[in-house]
Amino acid sequence: MLLTSEDFSTKIPKTKQRGSFMANLKEQRSIPVGKVQRAGKFISTGAKIGTNYLKHYSKRLVNPELSRDELHQDNATDIYNSLSQLKGSALKVAQMLSMDKNLLPSAYQQQFALAQYSAPPLSYPLVVRTFERSLKRKPLEIFDSFSSSASNAASIGQVHQATSNGKKLAVKIQYPGVADSVKSDLAMVKPIALRMFKLNPAEYDEFIGEVESRLLEEADYTLELKRSIELSKLCGQIPNIIFPNYYPALSGDRILTMDWIEGKPLGEIFKADSLTQVERNRIGQALWDFYHFQIHTLRSLHADPHPGNFIITPERKLGVIDFGCVKVLPANFYQIYFQLLDKDILNDTKRLDKVFRDLRFIYPDDSATDILFFKQVFTQLVELLGRPFRSPTFDFAEKSYFTSLYQFGEEIGSMKAFRDSKKARGVKDALYINRTYYGLYNLLHELRAEVETSSYVDFRP
């Protein structure tokens, strides 16, 4: 049966919000789920962006020295407001882009980062409708109590607090139409990604299939439930990390129920700046061990390391609350890729050259000029990204390291050889691993943590 936005709209008065930040967000009473309606929202957003550019260039006529800061802020606000109403894959892509400090001006980063756990929530009647479609019952027919307002809301779904048999629970509800709109949303995001953010078309086309696969998995709460139970059990012995229990009997294809973990999202901890250095190091080590145990032991990992997916408990332990995005590492890719982080590889030019070719940083038909250029660029990138592995401990508070990392990223973004390349430089399996490391490094930098980097690491080819 085809669904329209009217299937997810209501005339029932809005329920009162609770919580410090969420209380200030206006609830949505409807969400566009049809392709035509969602396309219309993209088109109207494009018109607003065009108007912003006209205003900007009109002001430039009067003041030629005018910066683009106001233009970026206006565009970021309009794009985010549109995507936050659409939710789903379009908003998830914005969230992913917010993690890359080299790709977007700060106005976009700050606005899009709200998609991590502070997106506008859906109203309670729409939540009830989702329960009726997924579990055939209303929330209060399942739980002893159920909050009518969301505690957190992100790109794919929102979280409500509930109780059952004396247990406090977190109930994640997927937004209507998310799973059905992944492919069409990504197609509509493409012009914005290519034109406004100057992404390489060849790389976009190469990697978008990988993004689509992960987003379809994120929309499959049955798969997420299975993976959450498996991965949290396997990672359970890692020190200073806690995982919720999951409840299959209280979950469905669009509903996921787990224990409520007391604490604050990691992003709020960053803002409060209240951790001692010992606590920073302990939490940072837990993050490092969590990811490298998954990578090198399980070969399957939580590939969405943004602050909204982690809770810091009152005991200053790391709570992991979301296994929606998981990347399974193919054996051949693992054996090739992680040689790049071997502390000795920069001294072995023959092996480094082979890895570059196997990962398609360099192609057999590249010109001699291109081979020399891309070898130099990727060698420098490997040195930067692999630096934490070349000493027993690494201080992620080191500003000079991240300044070098960000500056080099900006340089790559402005290099004509990358922008104009007709070939994607890299393989699709690396996309979410690169994203994971980028996110992990940024979390550790925000924590200002010093960690032992040798745990769980084995780079033998």
C-alpha positions as CSV (number, residue, x, y, z in Angstrom):
1,M,0.0,0.0,0.0
2,L,1.3,3.5,-0.9
3,L,1.6,5.9,2.0
4,T,1.2,9.7,1.7
5,S,2.1,12.4,4.3
6,E,-1.6,12.4,5.3
7,D,-1.1,8.9,6.8
8,F,1.4,10.5,9.2
9,S,-0.4,13.8,10.0
10,T,-2.7,14.6,12.9
11,K,-5.0,17.4,14.2
12,I,-4.4,16.3,17.8
13,P,-2.8,19.2,19.9
14,K,1.0,19.0,20.4
15,T,2.2,17.4,23.6
16,K,4.5,19.3,25.9
17,Q,8.2,18.7,25.5
18,R,10.4,17.7,28.4
19,G,14.2,17.9,28.8
20,S,16.5,20.9,28.7
21,F,17.3,21.1,24.9
22,M,14.5,19.1,23.4
23,A,11.9,21.3,25.2
24,N,12.9,24.1,22.9
25,L,12.3,22.1,19.7
26,K,9.0,22.3,17.9
27,E,7.4,18.9,17.3
28,Q,6.5,17.9,13.7
29,R,2.9,16.8,13.2
30,S,3.6,15.4,9.8
31,I,6.4,14.1,7.6
32,P,6.5,13.8,3.8
33,V,7.0,10.2,2.8
34,G,6.1,10.2,-0.9
35,K,8.7,10.8,-3.5
36,V,6.8,13.7,-5.1
37,Q,6.4,15.4,-1.7
38,R,10.0,14.9,-0.7
39,A,11.2,16.1,-4.1
40,G,9.1,19.2,-3.6
41,K,10.8,20.0,-0.4
42,F,14.2,19.7,-2.1
43,I,13.1,22.0,-4.9
44,S,11.8,24.6,-2.5
45,T,15.1,24.5,-0.6
46,G,17.0,25.0,-3.8
47,A,14.9,28.1,-4.5
48,K,15.8,29.5,-1.0
49,I,19.5,28.8,-1.6
50,G,19.2,30.6,-5.0
51,T,17.6,33.6,-3.2
52,N,20.4,33.6,-0.6
53,Y,23.0,33.8,-3.4
54,L,21.2,36.7,-5.0
55,K,21.1,38.6,-1.7
56,H,24.8,37.9,-1.2
57,Y,25.9,39.1,-4.6
58,S,23.6,42.2,-4.3
59,K,25.4,43.1,-1.1
60,R,28.8,42.5,-2.7
61,L,28.0,45.2,-5.2
62,V,27.9,47.7,-2.4
63,N,30.7,46.0,-0.3
64,P,33.1,44.1,-2.5
65,E,35.0,42.9,0.6
66,L,31.9,41.2,2.1
67,S,32.7,37.7,3.3
68,R,30.6,34.6,2.6
69,D,30.0,34.0,6.3
70,E,26.4,35.2,6.2
71,L,25.7,33.3,3.0
72,H,27.0,30.1,4.5
73,Q,24.9,30.7,7.7
74,D,21.7,31.3,5.7
75,N,22.3,28.3,3.4
76,A,23.1,26.0,6.3
77,T,20.0,27.1,8.2
78,D,17.7,26.6,5.1
79,I,19.2,23.2,4.2
80,Y,19.1,21.9,7.7
81,N,15.5,23.1,8.3
82,S,14.5,21.3,5.1
83,L,16.4,18.1,5.8
84,S,15.2,18.0,9.5
85,Q,11.6,18.0,8.2
86,L,12.3,15.2,5.7
87,K,14.5,13.2,8.2
88,G,15.8,9.9,7.1
89,S,18.7,9.4,4.7
90,A,18.9,13.1,3.6
91,L,19.4,14.2,7.2
92,K,21.8,11.3,7.9
93,V,24.0,12.5,5.1
94,A,24.1,16.0,6.6
95,Q,25.1,14.4,9.9
96,M,27.9,12.5,8.2
97,L,29.1,15.7,6.5
98,S,29.1,17.6,9.8
99,M,31.9,15.2,11.1
100,D,34.3,16.3,8.4
101,K,35.9,19.6,9.5
102,N,37.7,19.9,6.1
103,L,34.7,19.6,3.9
104,L,32.3,22.2,5.1
105,P,32.5,25.8,6.4
106,S,31.9,26.0,10.2
107,A,28.3,27.2,9.7
108,Y,27.3,23.9,8.0
109,Q,29.2,21.8,10.5
110,Q,27.5,23.4,13.5
111,Q,24.0,23.3,12.0
112,F,24.3,19.8,10.6
113,A,25.7,18.5,13.8
114,L,22.3,19.0,15.4
115,A,21.2,15.9,13.5
116,Q,23.3,13.8,15.9
117,Y,20.8,13.9,18.7
118,S,18.9,17.2,18.6
119,A,16.8,17.1,15.5
120,P,13.1,18.3,15.8
121,P,11.1,15.3,17.0
122,L,7.8,13.9,15.8
123,S,4.7,14.5,17.8
124,Y,3.3,11.8,20.0
125,P,0.3,10.8,17.8
126,L,2.8,9.9,15.0
127,V,4.7,7.8,17.5
128,V,1.5,6.0,18.4
129,R,0.8,5.4,14.7
130,T,4.2,3.9,14.3
131,F,3.6,1.5,17.2
132,E,0.3,0.4,15.8
133,R,1.8,-0.3,12.4
134,S,4.9,-2.1,13.8
135,L,3.7,-3.9,17.0
136,K,-0.1,-3.7,16.5
137,R,-0.5,-2.0,19.9
138,K,-0.2,1.4,21.4
139,P,2.8,2.2,23.7
140,L,0.8,2.1,26.9
141,E,-0.6,-1.3,26.0
142,I,3.0,-2.6,26.0
143,F,4.8,-0.5,28.7
144,D,3.8,0.4,32.2
145,S,4.7,4.0,31.4
146,F,5.8,5.8,28.2
147,S,6.9,9.5,27.9
148,S,4.8,11.4,25.4
149,S,7.8,13.5,24.3
150,A,11.1,12.4,22.9
151,S,14.3,12.5,25.0
152,N,16.5,12.6,21.9
153,A,15.8,12.8,18.2
154,A,18.3,12.2,15.4
155,S,18.3,11.5,11.7
156,I,16.7,8.1,11.5
157,G,14.6,7.9,14.7
158,Q,13.9,9.3,18.1
159,V,14.1,7.9,21.6
160,H,11.4,7.9,24.3
161,Q,11.7,6.8,27.9
162,A,9.5,4.0,29.2
163,T,9.2,1.6,32.1
164,S,8.2,-2.1,32.3
165,N,8.3,-4.4,35.4
166,G,10.3,-1.8,37.3
167,K,12.9,-1.3,34.6
168,K,13.6,2.0,33.0
169,L,13.9,1.6,29.2
170,A,14.9,3.5,26.1
171,V,12.6,3.0,23.1
172,K,13.9,4.0,19.7
173,I,11.2,4.7,17.1
174,Q,12.0,5.0,13.4
175,Y,10.5,7.9,11.5
176,P,7.9,7.0,8.9
177,G,9.1,6.4,5.4
178,V,12.8,6.2,6.2
179,A,13.5,2.7,4.7
180,D,11.4,3.4,1.5
181,S,13.1,6.7,0.7
182,V,16.8,5.9,1.0
183,K,17.5,5.6,-2.7
184,S,15.4,8.5,-3.9
185,D,16.7,10.8,-1.1
186,L,20.3,10.1,-2.0
187,A,19.6,10.9,-5.7
188,M,18.1,14.2,-4.6
189,V,21.0,15.0,-2.3
190,K,23.5,14.5,-5.1
191,P,23.2,18.0,-6.8
192,I,23.7,19.7,-3.4
193,A,26.7,17.5,-2.6
194,L,28.4,18.1,-5.9
195,R,27.7,21.8,-6.5
196,M,27.7,23.3,-3.0
197,F,30.3,21.1,-1.4
198,K,32.4,20.5,-4.5
199,L,32.6,16.8,-4.2
200,N,34.2,14.8,-7.0
201,P,31.5,13.2,-9.2
202,A,33.6,10.1,-9.8
203,E,34.1,9.5,-6.1
204,Y,30.5,10.3,-5.3
205,D,29.2,7.7,-7.8
206,E,31.8,5.1,-6.6
207,F,30.9,5.5,-2.9
208,I,27.2,6.3,-2.9
209,G,26.3,2.6,-3.2
210,E,28.2,1.9,0.0
211,V,26.4,4.7,1.7
212,E,23.1,3.4,0.4
213,S,23.8,-0.1,1.7
214,R,24.7,1.1,5.2
215,L,21.6,3.4,5.4
216,L,19.3,0.5,4.3
217,E,20.9,-1.5,7.2
218,E,20.3,1.3,9.6
219,A,16.7,1.4,8.7
220,D,16.4,-2.4,9.5
221,Y,15.7,-2.4,13.2
222,T,15.5,-6.2,13.2
223,L,19.1,-6.4,11.9
224,E,20.1,-3.7,14.4
225,L,18.6,-5.7,17.3
226,K,20.5,-8.8,16.2
227,R,23.8,-7.0,15.8
228,S,23.4,-5.0,19.0
229,I,22.9,-8.2,21.1
230,E,25.9,-9.9,19.4
231,L,28.4,-7.1,19.4
232,S,27.6,-5.9,22.9
233,K,28.1,-9.4,24.2
234,L,31.4,-9.9,22.3
235,C,32.7,-6.5,23.5
236,G,31.5,-6.9,27.1
237,Q,34.9,-7.6,28.5
238,I,36.4,-4.3,27.4
239,P,37.1,-2.2,30.6
240,N,35.1,0.9,31.4
241,I,32.4,0.3,28.8
242,I,28.8,-0.6,29.4
243,F,26.1,-1.7,27.1
244,P,22.3,-1.9,27.5
245,N,20.3,-5.1,27.5
246,Y,18.0,-5.4,24.5
247,Y,14.4,-6.7,24.5
248,P,13.3,-8.6,21.4
249,A,9.8,-9.1,22.8
250,L,9.4,-5.3,23.0
251,S,10.9,-4.5,19.6
252,G,9.8,-4.7,16.0
253,D,10.8,-3.7,12.5
254,R,10.5,0.0,13.4
255,I,10.8,-0.2,17.2
256,L,13.9,-1.0,19.3
257,T,13.8,-1.3,23.1
258,M,16.8,-1.4,25.4
259,D,17.8,-0.5,28.9
260,W,18.0,3.2,29.7
261,I,21.6,4.1,30.5
262,E,21.8,7.0,33.0
263,G,24.2,9.8,32.1
264,K,24.8,12.5,29.5
265,P,25.5,12.3,25.8
266,L,29.2,12.7,25.1
267,G,28.5,15.9,23.2
268,E,27.1,17.5,26.4
269,I,30.1,16.3,28.4
270,F,32.3,18.1,25.9
271,K,30.4,21.4,26.4
272,A,30.4,21.1,30.2
273,D,34.2,20.5,30.2
274,S,33.9,18.9,33.7
275,L,36.1,15.7,33.4
276,T,39.4,15.3,35.1
277,Q,42.4,14.3,33.1
278,V,42.3,10.8,34.6
279,E,38.6,10.5,33.5
280,R,39.4,11.8,30.0
281,N,42.2,9.3,29.6
282,R,40.0,6.4,30.9
283,I,37.1,7.2,28.6
284,G,39.5,7.8,25.7
285,Q,41.2,4.4,26.3
286,A,37.8,2.8,26.4
287,L,36.9,4.3,23.0
288,W,40.2,3.3,21.5
289,D,40.0,-0.3,22.8
290,F,36.3,-0.6,21.8
291,Y,37.1,0.3,18.1
292,H,40.3,-1.7,17.8
293,F,38.9,-4.8,19.4
294,Q,36.1,-4.7,16.8
295,I,38.4,-4.0,13.9
296,H,41.2,-6.5,14.7
297,T,39.4,-9.2,16.5
298,L,35.8,-9.2,15.3
299,R,36.4,-7.7,11.8
300,S,33.0,-6.0,12.3
301,L,32.6,-2.6,13.8
302,H,30.3,0.2,15.0
303,A,31.0,2.7,12.2
304,D,29.2,5.8,13.4
305,P,31.4,7.4,16.0
306,H,29.7,10.7,16.7
307,P,29.0,12.1,20.2
308,G,25.3,11.3,20.1
309,N,25.9,7.6,20.1
310,F,27.7,7.5,23.4
311,I,26.6,8.2,27.0
312,I,29.0,9.1,29.9
313,T,27.6,7.6,33.1
314,P,27.8,9.2,36.5
315,E,30.6,6.7,37.2
316,R,32.4,8.1,34.2
317,K,32.1,5.0,32.1
318,L,31.4,4.9,28.4
319,G,27.9,3.7,27.4
320,V,27.4,2.6,23.8
321,I,23.8,3.0,22.8
322,D,23.6,2.5,19.0
323,F,24.7,-0.2,16.7
324,G,22.7,0.9,13.7
325,C,25.6,1.5,11.4
326,V,27.9,-1.5,11.3
327,K,30.7,-2.2,8.8
328,V,31.7,-5.8,8.2
329,L,35.3,-5.9,7.0
330,P,36.0,-8.3,4.0
331,A,39.1,-10.4,4.8
332,N,41.1,-9.3,1.7
333,F,40.4,-5.6,2.3
334,Y,41.4,-5.9,5.9
335,Q,44.7,-7.5,5.0
336,I,45.5,-4.7,2.6
337,Y,44.1,-1.6,4.2
338,F,45.6,-1.9,7.7
339,Q,49.1,-2.2,6.4
340,L,48.8,1.5,6.0
341,L,48.9,1.9,9.8
342,D,52.0,-0.3,10.2
343,K,54.7,1.9,11.7
344,D,57.3,0.4,9.3
345,I,55.4,0.8,6.0
346,L,56.8,4.2,5.2
347,N,60.3,2.7,5.1
348,D,59.2,0.0,2.7
349,T,58.5,1.8,-0.6
350,K,57.8,-1.4,-2.6
351,R,55.1,-2.6,-0.1
352,L,53.6,0.9,0.1
353,D,53.4,1.1,-3.7
354,K,51.6,-2.2,-3.8
355,V,49.1,-1.2,-1.1
356,F,48.4,2.1,-2.9
357,R,47.7,0.2,-6.1
358,D,45.6,-2.5,-4.4
359,L,43.5,0.3,-2.8
360,R,43.2,2.2,-6.1
361,F,44.9,5.3,-4.9
362,I,47.0,4.8,-8.0
363,Y,45.7,3.1,-11.3
364,P,47.7,1.2,-13.9
365,D,46.9,3.7,-16.6
366,D,47.7,6.8,-14.6
367,S,50.3,9.1,-16.2
368,A,53.7,9.3,-14.7
369,T,52.8,12.8,-13.5
370,D,49.6,11.5,-11.8
371,I,51.5,8.6,-10.2
372,L,54.1,10.9,-8.7
373,F,51.5,13.4,-7.5
374,F,49.1,10.9,-5.9
375,K,52.0,8.9,-4.3
376,Q,53.3,12.0,-2.6
377,V,49.9,13.1,-1.4
378,F,48.8,9.7,-0.1
379,T,52.2,9.1,1.5
380,Q,51.8,12.3,3.5
381,L,48.3,11.3,4.4
382,V,49.4,7.9,5.6
383,E,52.1,9.5,7.7
384,L,49.6,11.9,9.4
385,L,46.8,9.4,10.0
386,G,49.3,6.7,11.1
387,R,51.2,8.9,13.5
388,P,49.3,7.8,16.7
389,F,50.4,4.2,16.0
390,R,54.1,5.0,15.8
391,S,54.5,5.4,19.5
392,P,53.3,3.4,22.5
393,T,51.0,6.3,23.7
394,F,49.6,9.3,21.9
395,D,48.2,12.6,23.3
396,F,45.2,13.5,21.2
397,A,45.1,16.9,22.9
398,E,48.1,17.9,20.8
399,K,46.8,20.9,18.8
400,S,49.7,21.0,16.4
401,Y,48.8,17.4,15.2
402,F,45.2,18.3,14.4
403,T,46.2,21.6,12.9
404,S,48.4,19.7,10.5
405,L,45.7,17.1,9.8
406,Y,43.0,19.7,9.1
407,Q,45.3,21.9,7.1
408,F,46.3,19.0,4.9
409,G,42.7,18.0,4.5
410,E,41.9,21.6,3.3
411,E,44.8,21.4,0.9
412,I,43.6,18.1,-0.6
413,G,40.1,19.6,-1.0
414,S,41.5,22.5,-3.1
415,M,43.8,20.3,-5.2
416,K,42.7,20.5,-8.8
417,A,44.1,16.9,-9.5
418,F,41.6,15.5,-7.0
419,R,38.6,17.6,-8.0
420,D,39.1,16.9,-11.7
421,S,40.0,13.2,-11.5
422,K,37.8,11.0,-13.6
423,K,38.6,8.1,-11.2
424,A,37.6,7.5,-7.6
425,R,40.8,7.4,-5.5
426,G,40.1,4.6,-3.1
427,V,37.9,1.6,-2.7
428,K,34.3,1.6,-1.4
429,D,35.1,-0.6,1.6
430,A,37.5,2.1,2.9
431,L,34.7,4.7,3.1
432,Y,33.3,3.8,6.5
433,I,36.7,2.8,7.9
434,N,38.0,6.3,7.0
435,R,34.9,7.8,8.5
436,T,35.3,5.7,11.7
437,Y,38.9,6.8,12.2
438,Y,38.1,10.4,11.5
439,G,35.3,10.3,14.0
440,L,37.3,8.5,16.6
441,Y,40.3,10.9,16.3
442,N,37.9,13.9,16.7
443,L,36.2,12.4,19.8
444,L,39.6,11.7,21.4
445,H,40.7,15.3,20.5
446,E,37.6,16.7,22.1
447,L,38.3,14.6,25.1
448,R,41.9,15.7,25.2
449,A,42.8,12.1,26.0
450,E,46.1,10.4,26.1
451,V,45.8,6.7,25.2
452,E,47.9,3.6,24.8
453,T,47.7,2.9,21.1
454,S,49.1,-0.6,20.9
455,S,46.1,-2.4,22.4
456,Y,44.4,-4.9,20.1
457,V,46.5,-3.8,17.1
458,D,48.2,-6.3,14.7
459,F,49.3,-5.0,11.3
460,R,51.1,-8.1,10.0
461,P,50.3,-8.4,6.2
